[in-house]
Amino acid sequence: MGGAMSSNNNNTDDFSSASSASSLALVEGFDDGQVLSLLKSQQVKTLGLSSRAEMEAKVSEIRLPLDLTLVRSDIKNSLRDRNHDDGSYVPLLIRFAWHNAGTYDKDTNTGGPNGSTMRFDEEANDPENAGLGKAMRVLEPIKRKWSFLSYADIWMLAGCVAIEASGGPRVPFSYGRRDFTEEEALQKNSAATGSRCPFGDGRFNPNKSRLPTADRGQDKSAPKGCPMHVLEKPTIDGIRGPFTRMGFTDKETVCLILLGHQYGRCHADVSGYENPWYSFDPAHYNIYEHGLGYLSIYNFGVAQGQHRKRITAQGKRQWEMAFGGGEPFMMLPTDMALWWDPNYQEYVKAYDRDRVQFKRDAVKTFKKLIELGCEDMLTQERC
């Protein structure tokens, strides 16, 4: 018994030493402000700490993995603004997370959520990212307060919090993404893109953005009277190409588009498109488990021919369904493509029949999106 007790004590000492070393590894390269923000995030008392050694002694006591409850809470508290759209930054921050992650290329392992390269002008000025500078400004106070986290982590976490805070499912978050320096970004991306930032070759987006464009027009060589998936092949390819490049299946593609486009509205002065996707409640998760909501618009609206094409003042084509005297329900060509393409349409119908499965898949696919290219460096938060 004595030998067994001695062995257990040694194991405990070994574990404690390993845990301390892991905790201290978190603060390598941190300045004192970042160390203090880490301690505060884990509710460690910092009053009276005056030296780096004292701070690191406290860091060694932190239980891993990290609990990000306080960071999540601050992001949640920043979501409401009566002067922004429908009083909420939820749609903006979900779009922001998606646009940061959606540049990933699985073949070159470039782009994606690691690096936070939207800090650089090339990517910030991508026309597909118009309006997202506001999201960076909204999250800047979070970064200043919780400076131990990278911009890349905070930007992705904000998307997760926005989904949950608006009535959607909780997306488990893993931290550990890095912010590239300009030199690191150039080294990472220049061979594939010639830039600090991830760009494409123009096959799927005429702006050479890696993000999907809303409309690539019709196939002018398509025979008269052909099926819509033939006539609209350029736009459908403009969805399937980028999502395949990222490593997503058609099912995951449909899931991500439905998840994101239940939220928010388009702005004529930003994109040339206008009005909300789901005008009844554009600021909340509205793919309700027991029916109705945004997903039902496909069966009740698109399938019944209720959406009418309209050309906006900026020359953009969009589809709208009027309902009463309020704002119309809007769909972009990319939304319509989920019905035009037979394979996409089957997944839309399946998710409409099983909203619970949609919610499960939404968690998995969004988590996959925000971890593209950085899976091996991440640690899941403590729940």
C-alpha positions, 0 to 999 in steps of 0.5 A, spaced: 500 500 500 505 504 501 508 503 494 502 504 491 501 511 495 508 513 493 506 512 486 500 516 486 503 522 489 509 521 483 504 521 478 500 527 481 506 531 481 508 529 474 501 531 472 501 538 476 508 539 472 506 538 465 499 542 467 504 548 469 508 547 463 502 547 458 499 553 462 506 557 461 506 555 454 500 559 453 504 566 454 510 565 450 511 571 447 506 575 450 507 582 453 504 583 461 498 586 458 496 579 455 498 575 461 494 579 465 488 579 460 489 571 460 489 571 468 482 575 468 479 571 463 480 565 468 477 569 474 484 569 477 485 575 482 491 579 479 491 585 484 498 586 487 501 582 481 507 587 479 512 582 476 512 577 470 515 572 475 508 573 479 504 573 473 507 567 471 506 563 478 499 565 477 499 562 470 501 556 472 495 555 476 490 556 470 486 550 469 486 547 462 483 548 457 481 555 457 474 557 459 472 563 455 465 564 458 467 571 460 469 573 453 463 570 450 459 574 455 462 581 452 461 579 445 454 577 446 453 584 450 456 588 444 451 585 439 445 590 440 445 597 437 438 600 435 442 604 430 444 598 426 440 595 421 434 591 425 438 593 432 443 587 431 450 586 429 448 578 429 448 578 421 454 582 420 458 578 425 456 571 422 458 574 415 464 576 418 466 570 420 464 566 414 468 571 409 474 570 413 474 563 413 471 562 406 478 564 402 481 557 404 484 552 399 485 545 401 490 544 395 495 549 397 493 550 405 492 557 404 487 562 406 482 561 411 481 563 418 488 562 421 492 569 420 486 574 420 489 577 413 483 581 413 487 586 417 491 587 410 488 592 405 488 587 399 483 583 403 479 588 406 478 592 399 475 585 396 468 587 393 465 581 397 467 584 403 464 591 403 461 593 409 465 588 414 470 594 416 464 595 421 465 588 424 472 589 425 470 596 429 465 592 433 470 587 435 476 591 437 474 593 444 473 585 445 480 584 442 483 590 447 480 587 453 482 580 451 488 581 448 491 574 450 486 571 444 488 573 437 484 577 432 483 570 428 480 567 434 476 573 436 473 574 429 471 566 429 468 566 436 464 572 435 460 568 429 459 562 434 456 567 439 452 571 434 449 564 432 447 562 439 445 569 442 440 569 436 436 563 438 441 558 434 445 552 437 451 553 441 457 552 437 463 549 441 469 553 440 477 551 439 482 557 440 489 557 438 489 561 431 494 566 430 495 573 427 500 573 421 505 579 421 505 582 414 512 578 412 508 571 415 502 573 410 506 574 404 510 568 405 504 564 406 500 566 401 505 569 395 506 563 392 499 561 391 496 568 390 502 573 389 499 577 395 499 577 402 492 575 402 488 569 399 485 571 392 483 566 386 484 566 379 478 569 377 474 562 375 469 563 379 469 570 381 470 576 376 474 580 382 479 574 383 476 573 390 476 566 393 469 568 396 463 566 391 460 571 388 452 572 388 451 572 380 455 569 374 449 570 370 446 565 365 449 561 360 448 564 353 449 558 349 444 554 353 438 552 348 432 555 349 427 552 354 433 548 357 432 546 365 434 552 370 440 548 372 443 548 365 441 555 364 444 558 370 450 553 370 455 559 371 452 561 377 451 554 380 458 553 378 460 559 382 457 556 388 460 549 387 467 551 385 469 555 391 465 550 396 469 544 393 476 548 394 474 549 401 473 541 402 465 542 403 460 537 400 454 539 396 450 537 403 455 541 407 454 547 402 447 547 402 447 547 410 452 553 410 448 557 405 441 556 409 445 557 416 447 564 414 442 567 409 436 566 414 440 572 417 440 579 415 439 584 409 442 586 403 444 594 402 443 597 395 449 602 397 454 596 399 452 590 394 447 593 389 442 588 392 437 590 397 431 587 403 432 582 408 432 574 406 427 573 411 423 579 413 419 577 419 425 576 423 432 577 420 436 578 426 434 571 429 435 564 428 429 562 424 429 555 421 424 553 427 424 546 429 417 545 428 416 548 421 416 555 418 421 560 418 426 562 412 427 554 410 420 554 409 420 560 403 423 555 398 417 550 398 412 555 400 415 561 395 420 558 390 417 552 388 410 555 387 413 560 383 411 566 388 418 569 387 419 574 382 425 577 378 427 584 379 432 588 377 435 593 382 437 600 381 444 598 381 443 593 375 443 586 380 438 581 379 434 578 385 428 575 386 422 577 391 416 574 394 411 580 397 407 578 403 402 583 406 405 590 406 411 589 409 418 588 406 419 583 401 422 576 402 429 577 398 433 571 394 440 572 391 441 568 385 446 564 389 439 562 394 435 561 387 441 556 385 439 551 391 433 550 388 435 550 381 440 545 382 437 538 383 442 535 388 442 542 392 435 542 392 434 535 395 438 537 401 434 543 401 428 539 401 431 534 406 433 539 411 426 542 411 423 536 413 428 535 418 429 541 422 433 538 428 438 534 423 439 541 420 441 544 427 445 538 428 449 539 421 449 547 422 453 546 428 458 541 425 459 545 418 460 552 421 465 549 426 468 545 420 468 552 416 472 556 422 477 551 423 479 550 416 487 549 415 488 550 423 485 544 426 492 541 428 493 547 432 487 548 436 484 546 443 477 546 444 474 551 450 472 548 457 465 548 457 
